[in-house]
């Protein structure tokens, strides 16, 4: 199993738009074969910070995820809204 953690810091003027975008992206990803979970969190006391916790069965599922049209759309839109992003891929022990 693989997990992906992604932390986005969003420009203040895009916070609500990013919330909506993230929720739709999560819904799309949960329909993918091999996606075991996709949770989105917003930081308490720091509304511009968002944390994604994604879980996939294997590398093939991650590879499928990053080739979808909605992933490309999400990245394009998130890039214009973000101040920063940090993404880490984790392997289960």
LINDAMO-V793336 format. One record per residue. PHI is phi in degrees with one decimal (none if undefined). D_LAST is the distance of its C-alpha to the last C-alpha in Angstrom with 1 decimal. Layout:
# LINDAMO-V793336
phi = (PHI | PHI)
d_last = (D_LAST | D_LAST)
This chain:
# LINDAMO-V793336
phi = (none | -120.1 | -126.4 | -123.7 | -112.5 | -132.7 | -117.9 | -114.3 | -108.8 | -107.8 | -59.1 | -52.1 | -71.7 | -110.8 | -56.2 | -66.0 | -63.9 | -68.0 | -57.4 | -63.2 | -59.1 | -66.0 | -63.6 | -65.5 | -62.3 | -60.0 | -59.1 | -63.8 | -65.6 | -64.0 | -86.0 | -72.0 | -65.5 | 94.2 | -87.0 | -92.9 | 179.5 | -151.6 | -110.3 | -122.0 | -125.4 | -117.5 | -67.0 | -67.8 | 76.8 | -143.7 | -62.2 | -86.4 | -105.6 | -126.3 | -124.5 | -106.1 | -122.8 | -115.3 | -131.7 | -132.3 | -65.2 | -165.9 | -62.9 | -61.0 | -68.1 | -66.2 | -60.3 | -62.5 | -54.2 | -78.5 | -102.3 | -77.2 | -64.5 | -70.2 | -65.2 | -59.9 | -65.0 | -60.0 | -60.6 | -60.2 | -70.5 | -64.0 | -61.4 | -73.4 | -90.8 | -90.5 | -84.5 | -155.8 | -148.8 | -134.1 | -125.2 | -130.7 | -103.1 | -116.6 | -106.3 | -69.2 | -85.9)
d_last = (8.7 | 9.7 | 11.3 | 14.3 | 16.1 | 19.8 | 22.4 | 26.0 | 29.1 | 32.0 | 35.7 | 37.6 | 39.8 | 37.0 | 35.0 | 36.4 | 36.2 | 32.5 | 31.8 | 33.5 | 31.9 | 28.3 | 29.0 | 30.4 | 27.6 | 25.1 | 27.4 | 27.5 | 23.8 | 23.2 | 25.5 | 23.5 | 22.1 | 18.3 | 18.3 | 16.6 | 17.8 | 19.7 | 20.9 | 23.3 | 24.4 | 27.4 | 27.5 | 29.9 | 32.8 | 31.7 | 32.5 | 32.0 | 28.2 | 25.8 | 22.1 | 20.4 | 17.0 | 16.3 | 13.7 | 14.0 | 13.3 | 13.0 | 14.8 | 18.0 | 18.0 | 17.6 | 20.3 | 22.5 | 22.0 | 23.3 | 26.3 | 27.8 | 31.1 | 30.1 | 27.2 | 29.8 | 32.2 | 29.8 | 28.9 | 32.7 | 33.7 | 30.9 | 31.7 | 35.3 | 34.3 | 31.7 | 32.4 | 28.9 | 25.4 | 22.0 | 19.2 | 15.6 | 13.0 | 9.4 | 6.4 | 3.8 | 0.0)
